[in-house]
Amino acid sequence: MWLNTISWVLLSLGSFFCIVGAFGILRFPDFYTRMHAAGVTDTLGAGLILVGLMFLSGPTLVTVKLVLILGFLVISSATSTHALAKAALTKGLKPILTKNGDKRDSAD
């Protein structure tokens, strides 16, 4: 009973973070902030969903596979986000800044 409750809480939280991250991707003003929202959504949302599935599957081979997927996700998400940001900066895509160097509001 407790494992089932914990797993559904984690699945719900993961789904919540994925939905909030999707809104962030749509609402943020520039490439870099959108990429940050996508990276956090990918790692946190999908990670919580995978951990919830681990609790549901119990001590089986499926759990081992989910752990491997989670490890790959954590490593590849951070690496790909960093590589994408570096490539965009190298090609000359600048973040949106105000005159004093602070990030601007989306209302500007």
N, C-alpha and C positions, 0 to 999 in steps of 0.2 A: 504494500500500500504506500509506504513512504517513498520507495524508489519511483513508483509511478507518479506520485505527486511532484517529486523533485524534477523528474524528467519533463513533465508537462509545464512546469514553471520555467525551466530552461528553454524549452521549445517556444514558449510564448514570449519570453524575453528576447530570444534570438530573432523571432519574427518581428517584434516591435522595433528592434534596432535596424533590421533590414528595411522596414517601411520608412522609418525616420531618415535613414541614410538616402533612400530614394528621393525623398522630399528635399534633402540637402543637395543632392546632385542637381535637381531642377532649380533650386532657389539661389544657390551661391553664384556670385558675380563673375568669377574668372576660372580659368582652367585649373589653377593650382588648388584653389579651395574645393572645387568639384572633385578633383583627384583625391584630395584628402578625405572627403566624405565617402568616396567609393572605396578607398583603402580601409578605412575604419569599419565601414559596413561589411566589407568582405571578411575581415579578420574577426571582428567581434560578433556580428550577427550570425555568420555561418559557423563560427567557432562554438557559440552557445547552442546552436541547433545540433551540431555534431556531438557535443557533450551530452545533450538531452537524449539523443539517439543511443549513445553509449549506455546510459542508465536504463533505457528501455530494452536493449538487447541482452543485457546481463553479461556474465563472464563466458563469452563465446568467441569464435573466430571472427565474427562480425565486428566485435568490439576492437580486436586487434587491427582490422582493416580500417575502422573509423579513426583509430589513433594515428595510423599512418597517413590517412587523408588529412587529418588535422595538422600534423607536423608539416606535411607538404604545403598546406594552405598558409600556415603562419610564415614559413620561410619564403615561399614564392610571392605572396602578397606584398610583403615589405620590399623585397628585391625588385619586383616589377614596378611598384609605385616609385621607388627611387630612380630606377633607370628611365622611366617615362618622364619624370620631372627633370632629370638631367638632360635628356634629349631635347625637351621643349626649351629649356633655358639655353642650351647650346645653339639651337636654331633661332634664338632671338625673341622668343615669346616671354614678355615681361609680366610680372604680376601687377595688378591694378593697385597703385599707391596714391596717397594724397601728396600735397606739396611738402608736408613736414615728414613724410616717410611712413606714416601710419597707414594701416589698411583703411580703405574708405568704407562707409556704410553702403548697404545696398540701396538706400533711399537717395544717394547722390546721383 
